[in-house]
C-alpha cells in the first residue's frame, strides 16, 4: 500500500519531507515485524543483533563497549542485553584481564545453535521486504547517500 494511503495524507511540504516520513513509518513497520518474529525465539531484536555480532567475532571474545559500537540501535543498554543473554546461556562473560573495567563476551554453543536454527527463517524474513537484489542494492546506495549527507 502507498505511504499516502497508509497515513491518509496526500499533501507534503516537499518530496524530501515525504521521504523522511516514509522512512520513519517504514522503519516502525519493519521494527514491529522483527519484534513479532523474534518473540517466538524468546529474543528481542537487540539481543539478536548482539548474537549476530558475537557469531561474526567467534571464536574470539569482544568487549561490551565494542559490541555497543557495532549495534544497530546505538541507544541499547548493551550490558543489560548481554546479562540477559548470559542468563539464557547464549553467551559467556569474563572480566577482561588487560582492563578489569571491561567485560569480554563470547557466544556459546547454545547461542550458535540458536542462530543456525533461525538462519533459514531470518533469510525468509529478509526476502519478505518485496525487493529484488537490484532494488535492494539501489535502496542501500540511496540510504548510504542520505546518511553521508546529513
N, C-alpha and C positions, 0 to 999 in steps of 0.2 A: 504494500500500500504506500502511496505517496506520502511524504512527510506532511505536506499541507493538509491532507485529508486526515491524517492521524491526529494532528493537534487542532484541526478545524480552524485554520487561519490561512488566508490566501495572500495577505499583503505583508511585506517585509521591507525594512529600510533599504536593504541592498542585497545582492546575491551573496556577498561575503557574510552579512549578518545571518541570512538564512542558512548558509553553510555551517556557521558556528552552532546555531541552534540545532540543526540537523545532526551534527556530530555529537552534541551533548545528549540529544534524545536517543540516538543510536547507541551511544556508549551505555546509557542506562538500560536499554533493551538487551544489549549483549551481556551486561553485568547480571541482570536478572536471569537470563538463560543459563549463565555459568553457575550462579548460586544454586538454582534448581538442580542442575546436573550434578554438582559436587556433593549435594546433600546425600545422595544415595551411597556415596563412598565415605560419609561422615567426615567430610573435609570442607573447609572454606576455600574460596578461590585464592586467598593469600597463602593458606597452608599448602595448597597445590603448587603455587608459584615457588615457595621455599623448597619443596621436594624436588621440583624440576631443576632448580639451581644446584641443589646438592647432587642430583644424579649427574649433571653435567660436570661437576667437580670430582665425582667419585673416581678413584678410591681416596683421594686427598680430602682432608678436612678444610673447612673455611670458617672464618670468624663471623660472628653475628653482625659485626659492623660492615663486613664486606657483603654479606647477604643483603643487608639493607640497601646498599648502593646498587645492587643488581635487581632489586624488586620492582615490579611494575607499579605497585601502589607505594609511593615514597612515604606516605603517612602511616604505614603499618607499624605496629609495635612488634618488631622482629623478635625481641627477647620473649615476649609472651607467646608468639606463634611457635617458636622453637620449643618452649616449655610444654606447650600442648602436644606438639608432635612427639616429644620425648615421652610424655605420659602414655601416648598411644604406641610407644616403642617403634616409631617410624624413623627416629633419628637417635643418635647418641651425642652427648655433650661432654666435653672435658675442658678443664681450665688450661689455657694456653701456657706452656712452660716458659716461653720467652716474655710474656706480659700477662701477669696474673689477673689483670683487669679484663682481659678478653676471654671469651668462651669459643672454643673450636667445636664445630658441628660436622658430623658425617652422617650420611643416610645409612640406615640399617638394611639388612637383607629383607626384612619385612617391608620397609619403605620401597625398596627397589622392586619387590614383587608386586606391591600395590600399584605402582606406576606402570609396570609391564602389563598387569591385568587391565588397566584403564586405557592403555595406548590406542587400541582399536576404536573404542568409543570416543575418545578425545579427538582422534583423527576425523571421525564422522561428524562430531560437533563443529570442528573447524571447517569442514567442507559444506556444512549447513548454512553458510553465510550467503550462498547463492551467487558466488562469483567464480568464474573460471580462473585459471592461472594467470592469463594475461591481464584480466580485470583486477585481480588481487595485486599483481605487480604494479599496475598503474596507480591503484589506490595507495599502496605503500609508498610509492615515489611522491605522490601528492601530499601525503601526511608528513613525510620526511621534510619536504619543501616547506610546508606550513610551519613545522616546529623550528626549522632553521631560520625562518624569517622573523619569528616572534622574540 
